[in-house]
């Protein structure tokens, strides 16, 4: 289905989330713009420190202090049922109290998140079942017995062996892959409209990673939710997503569909990222490209285009001084680079 046929789910406009530290201000997200449609899988890619995870945490309003959203809007388009009719409303998540009732109603039920390390969201002192049941009972009007049934159903759905028994296990009694399945079961227990998956398979071995990715594809297809898939791994992007945004130092520098990203990337940073991944068919003696330099110190982001010290296509006298505009180079393909500014 093309995105034009899908209703909007989330709009992020000019999001800025800064961390105010003694050493200075870190602009972790510095003017991010993108949209997520219902049922879409959107990849968010970039090196460590480019603002992917802070963007996700800003959406859920769980940015840890001393970080805070200083500007921008995150519009969540909710569709709920009231009797026989559907009610549509738009909520600006940036305007909500991060500890208030409304965001707690959304978090975990309408928008959920799975993390790289399951122990970030699983409590070591409670059984898997109790934790899933708690999530269900917080958001749904069900009895304890019904919640337990739903928890077992969900564990079964995510391929947990012997769900009737696993439900009473503690996280430390499970393998890394099983813990990740339990976290996915918890995140999906209330059928969210959007699942944010932040590097969910990075800590797993390749076989378990392949199983978890397959599971997430199946769940996405069956439950129809949108997924925002955050990763630094372009192989995962190719397998999992339909559309991609590339982030560099807190900004979205390229946004397009996944095929265009791989076959016709425009931004020099995206091109460099793609040259740096090993490919089947590449001559064995051919050297892998390394992006020169490193992501700059977050306290002193370069003027103009922040990628200019590492860019092999830099326009001297322009890129070091003027911030590039975000332009549409073809329908549905945006790039933030002076090479494409008209
Ligand atoms: Fe390179 Fe200039 Fe484009 Fe930045 S704006 S990516 S420095 S060409």
Boltz pocket constraint, residues with backbone or C-beta under 6 A from the ligand:
constraints:
  - pocket:
      binder: B
      contacts: [[A, 267], [A, 268], [A, 269], [A, 305], [A, 306], [A, 307], [A, 308], [A, 311], [A, 312], [A, 313], [A, 314], [A, 315], [A, 319], [A, 324], [A, 336], [A, 337], [A, 338], [A, 339]]
      max_distance: 6.0
